[in-house]
Amino acid sequence: MANLTRYNPFDESFDDLFKGFFVRPMSLDNPPATVQARMDVTEDDGAYTVHAEIPGVKKDDINVTIDGNQVAITAEVKHNYQDKGDKVLRSERYYGKVYRAFSLAQDVDEASAQAKYNDGVLELRLPKKAVVSARKLSIQ
C-alpha cells in the first residue's frame, strides 16, 4: 500500500521562499566597517611607482613603512566635527584609520625612496635595491 501524505503549503519550504524578501538590501545608516585606499602600482626598470587615493587626510597623518619588499601605508582620518547644538541628520563621511600593505617582487631601497602628497593622492617612488649577484669564492 502506498503512503499518502497531506500537502501543507505553510510548511518550512514555503517559509524559505520569502526568506530575506522583506529585508532591505542596503542601508546607508551605518558607514562601512573598513575603508581601503585605492592604489595603482606601476614598475619600470629602476623603481616602483605607487599612487594611493587617501582623500581628507593631512600629510602629517600618513605613515609609510618599508621593510625589504613589504610596503605599508597607514593614515588616520580625524573627525573635526564641532558640536554647535546642530542636529546631525546624516553623516556618511568615514573617520578612522586606513591601512594598506602589499609585497613587491623586489626589495626596495629605503634610503632613496620618495613620497609626495597632493590633492588627496599619495605618490611613492620606490627605487629597486640593486640585485647582488652570486660571488664565487676562490679556495686557497
Long-range contacts (C-beta under 8 A, 24 or more apart in sequence): 28-90, 28-92, 31-91, 31-92, 31-93, 31-94, 32-94, 35-94, 35-96, 35-98, 36-98, 36-100, 37-73, 37-75, 37-98, 37-100, 37-122, 39-100, 39-102, 41-102, 41-104, 43-105, 46-127, 46-128, 47-125, 47-126, 47-127, 47-128, 48-104, 48-108, 48-124, 48-125, 48-126, 48-128, 49-123, 49-124, 49-125, 49-126, 50-122, 50-123, 50-124, 50-126, 51-121, 51-122, 51-123, 52-100, 52-121, 52-122, 52-124, 53-120, 53-121, 53-122, 54-98, 54-117, 54-120, 54-121, 54-122, 55-120, 56-93, 56-120, 57-98, 57-120, 59-117, 62-117, 62-122, 64-115, 64-122, 64-124, 66-108, 66-110, 66-113, 66-126, 68-107, 68-108, 69-103, 69-104, 69-105, 69-106, 69-107, 69-108, 70-101, 70-102, 70-103, 70-104, 71-101, 71-102, 71-103, 71-104, 71-108, 71-124, 71-126, 72-99, 72-100, 72-101, 73-98, 73-99, 73-100, 73-101, 73-122, 74-98, 74-99, 106-131
